[in-house]
């Protein structure tokens, strides 16, 4: 059953959104005008009920270690989906202890290590994932992201390009590979993105994000593309989580730290906890704060 999508448009200056914490140049003030806002995703009652059922089942003494490992892993994913990161990480650890060859558990716990800036353990987790299951595609994405945030962009490009080549129509895969190439040099990033653009699906809304980074479209055109194919509030919230993150990356690359910070905060406000974009928006926010602190120190 389809529901009408309720949309809220705000035309606000950036200085209002930042609580007037800093004054943006005039040309930057309108860049977040006509902003489409997400309704934060509510806690899923089905996920909560499923967690309760797993809690009951795990008390059974008749379960084998393999069964317990699988149940801990499944419950961990549910905890992740409702934002209970600590409990999720505990369950993944339990799953690995019970079944040391459970590739998916290594992959999931590695993501938590990235979020904690514990990159050495993240690399080890993803290496273990791929040793056990070389065909687990998303381990290449996750290890590539770990290498990217761990300032090993040269190595990150290899994993992220491997992930992209498994679906060369996907604009999100192209963007992550672009970020790693851009970290090596902006020119290399631009050349890479231009080279893969013809391969991408023009019907996918996120291809407009690729065009934004290429300078082919502007931010308003991206915002106008966000409603394509949307049929529910959940679908809108999910999409906005993605859009906010990549718009934040765009402004971060262009030195608009205040606007970028707002977009990353908006991505977090969606509560779409299990999306890549939500997971790493806080890392991006912390990096923006660190850069701002470094600039302030240099000015003293």
N, C-alpha and C positions, 0 to 999 in steps of 0.2 A: 504494500500500500504506500503510495507516494504522499509525502507531506509537502506543503508549501514551505519554501525556505524563507526564514525571516532574516532580512539583511538590515544592518545598521550602518549608516554612513556618517562619519564625522569629518568636519573640516576644521582642523586644529593646527595652530602653529606648533612647530617643534618645541619652542620654549615652554609652551603650556604642558606638553607631554612629558617634558623633563622636569616639571615642577620649577621652571625658571632657574635650574641649577647652573645653566650656562647659556649665554646668548649666542645663537647661531647667526652666521652671516645671512643677509637678506635673501640671497639667492638660494639658500638651503631651507628657508622656513616653510615654503609651500610644498616641499617634496613629499611630505607625508599627509598632504591634504587629500580629502575625499577617501580617507582610509576605510577599507572594509574590515570590520572587526569580527573576531570569532566568538562564538558562545562556548565557554570552556566545557570540555567534555565531562559529563557527570560520571561518577564512579559507577561502574557496570555491576548491577546487582547479580547478574549471572556469574560473573567472575568471582564475586565474593562468596556466592553459594558453592561454586566449584571448589574454592579454597577450603571451605568448611568440610566438604565431602572428602577431599584429599587428606585433611587432618584426621578424619575418622579412619580412613582406610589405612593410613600409615601406622596406626596403633596395632594393626594385626600382626601377630607373631608368625603367621603362616606364610608371609611374603618372603620370597627369595631376595638376595641382595640385588640382583638385576632388576627385579620388579620395584624394589624400594628406590633404586637409582632413577628409574624412569619416572616414578611418581614424584620424587624430589625435583627432578628437572621440569616436569610439567607444572608443578606448583610454583616453581621459581619463575616460570614464564608468566603465570597468572599474577604473581606478586609484582613483576615488572610492569605488567599492563595497568596496574592500579597505582603505580608510583612508590611501592614499598621496596626500595632498592636494597636496603640492608638484609631484609628477609630473603629477597631473591638471590643475592650473592651467597648467603648461607646455604640455601638449598642447592645451588650449583656446586658448591664445595662438597656438600654431602653426597651429591650424585657422583662426583668424580672419585670420592673416597670409596664408594661402594662399587663403582664400575669404572675403572681407570681408562677404559677405551671408549667412553661415551663422548664422541667428537662434539656433538651439539652443546654439551655442558661446558667444554673448554671454550667454545666459540662465545657462548653467552657470558661466561665469567670474564673473558678477555675484554668485552665491551665495558664492564664495570671497572676494570683496571684502567682503561683509557680515561673514563670519567674522573678517576681519582688521580690522574697524571702519573700513574705507576706503569710507565711504558715498558720497562724490562719484563715485568710479569705479563703484560699484555702480549708482547712479542712471543714469549714462551707459550702462552695459552693458544695463540693462533697457530704457532708452529706445531703444537701438539694436535690441534684440530686437523691440520692438513696432512700430518703424518698418518693419522688414523683414517681420515677420509679425504683424499685429494680432490674429490669431486664436490665438496661442499663449497659452492660458489661464493657465498657471502663471507666466508672466512678470508677470501682475497680482498674483498671490500674492507672488512674490519681491520685486517692487518695493515692494509694500505692507509687507512685513516689513522691507525696508531702510529705508523711511521711518519705520516704527515704532521700530526700534532707533536710527535717526538722529535721534530726538526731533522728528519732524515728523508727529505723530499726526493732525492735521487732514487732511493730504494722504494719509496711510496709509489712512484710513477709506474714501476714494473707491475706491482700487485694491482693497482687501480686500472691500468691498461688491460691486464688480463681479465679483470672483472668486466670492463667495458666491452671487450671483444666477444663476450658470451651473449651480449644483446646490444648490438650496435645501433639500435633504434631508440634506446632509452636515454633521454636527456639528462636524467639524474646521474647515471653512470658517467656520462661525458663530463658533467660539471665537477664531480669529485676528482677525476683524472686531471681536469683542467687546473683545479686548485693546487695539486701537487706540482704540476708543470710551472704554474705561475710562481710558486714559492722558490723555484730554482731561478727563474727570471720572468718578469712580466712579458717580455717579447716571446719567450718560449711558450708561455701560457697562451698568448694570443694566437700564435701560429698553430699550436695544437688544436685549439678550439675551432679555428677556421677550417682546419683540415678534416675534422670529424663532422662538422655541421651538415654537409650534404647527406650523411648517413642517417640522420635523425628523423623520427616520425613527426611530420609536420602537423598531424592531427592531435598530437599530445600537447596539452596545455603548457607543460613545463618547457617545451622547446622555445617558448617566448622568453624564458629566463636565460637560455643560452644566447638568444639574440640580444638580450639586454647586455650581457657581458661583452658581446661582440660590438656593441654600439649601433646595432641595426634598428632597435626599437627603444622607446623610452619607458620610464617607470609607469607612467599612466597606461600605456598600452598593455603592459604586463598585468596591472591591476584589473584592466577591463577584460582580460582573458580568464580570470579566475573562476568565473561562473559557468564556463563551458562544461556541459554534461552533469552539472550538480543537480541532484534530485532529493537531497535530504540535508538536515542540519549537520548530521555527523560527517557526511561527505564534505560539506563546506568547512567544518572545523579541521578535519584532517588536511585538506588542501591548504588552508591558511597557515597551518603549522609549517608545512613545507615552504610556502611562499615567503613567509616572514623570515625564515632562516636564510634563504638564498638572497633575499633583498638586503638582509643584514650583512651578508658576505660582500655583496656588491658595494654597499656604502663603506664598509670597512676597508676594502681595497682602495677606495677613492678618498680615504682620509676623513670621511664624515663620521667621526666617532660617536657623536651624539645620536644621530639618526640610526646608525648601525646598532647602537646599544638598545634603542627603543624597539627595533625590529626583533632582536634576540629575546628581549623581555616578552614581547608579544607572542613569540613562538613558545616560550615557556608557559605563558598564560593559557594556552589551549588545553593543557593537561593531556596531550596525546603522548603519553609517556613512552610508548614502545616504538616511536618513530625515530629514525636516525637524527632527524633535524632537531627534535626535542632533546635528545640525549646530549647533543654537542653544542646546543645554544649556550649553555652555562660556561663551557670551556671558552667559547668565543667572547662571552661577556667578561670573564676573568682576564682574558688576554687584552681586551680593550682597556680595562682598568689598569693593568700593568703598564701598558703603553702610555696612558695618560699620566700615571705616576712618574714614569721615566722622563717624560717631557717636562713635567713640573720640576723635577730634580735638576734637569739640565738648565732650566731657566733661572734657578736660584743662584 
